[in-house]
């Protein structure tokens, strides 16, 4: 018994040493406003846009889809959004794993249009295949078509679906192939590096697909206790569909969202259990060279770069609440979205410095200030204004902010963000 007790004490010590700040941030409740928006008044400038049938809900990821206007030197900016109205029955990351049969969907959201939402037909997609979409990315292709990748958490395994997306209405994504590999243990998010190559995060080594108690215990133990076991792969799709898969980065605790900077030189990976963003530079062979970590006041989910160079990160500041939502014990959980911007001149010290002070709950109250980057709250809510933020986008061309939520209906749209 004495030996067992010693082991427990050691494990507890490792747990609190590794997770002290994140544990406090994610397990202790906090007072957030109904809705705060950095661009002004959330009540008058923000609106949750919904489709008439209320089918656009429980959306995990969103990305800008810029379509060139024919004969004009301009673009139409739309959003592609992956949604799964049946997430409460099938969630391979948080659980439960009850019923995988009903399908999720891909939607196009066109702001400021009479018909804001349009469902994308998955033409040629296998009739009896599951479709539970998570991360996605889009890349310009031939003529009016765009390359599209979507992570799909099916009943038997998680795969990546490859499509050609037509920009002609009614929208359709023509099925190309299903990408599967023993390397795809837990794919979560994707980012194109060319029309046929991409990065993909693997969020866990141990997943809920493991049998019995193993699937219920090991993923939680990995998230909370063990060193980072998640990783990022780089994938090359050959013309015949064969895959070359290499390790780009390892040792990441719960590697979630991933994004590539506009110039292609840097990669950001959201580390959910670390409560931070890992920043990397890209090498010529698509390996990721670690540069620095930026602490955040919440567990980040997805990340996207804006044209300005700012990184937008959305996530979950109170883990028990989103767990209760997933278990259908409550209806809402808090939301928090920030921008992460390189400083013009790095700080020498953060002593006696406070920032993000316009927010009701400043980021610096929960996370150390970065010497190299400024973290600014764009939106936060106790869940009653907008719940379970999973992805945020900032259109700096129109000064519009967007967010989707893991267990939220519609797309949050806020105007006037400078």
Buried (B, 14 or more C-beta within 10 A) or exposed (E): EEEEEEEEEEEEEEBEEBBEBBBEBBEEEBEBBBBBBBBBEBEEBBBBBBBEEEBBBBBBBBBBBBBEEEEEEEEEBBBBBBBBBBBBBBBBBBBBBEEBEEBBBBBBBBBEEEEBBBBBBBEEBEEEBBBBBBBBBBBEBEEEBBBBBBBBBBBEBBBBBBBBBBBEEEBBBBBBEBBBBEBBBBBBBBBBBEEBBBBBBBBBBBBBBEEEEEBEEBBEEBBBBBEBBBBBBBBBBEEEEEBEBEEBBBEBBBBBBBBBBEEEEBBBBBBBBBBBBBBBEBEEEBBBEEEEBBBBBBBBBBBBBBEEBBBBBBBBBBBBBBBBBBEEEBEBBBBBBBBBBBEEEEBEEEEEEEBBEEBEBBBBEBBEBBEBBBBBBBBBBBBEBBBBBBBBBBBBEEEBBBBBBBBBBBBBBBBBBE
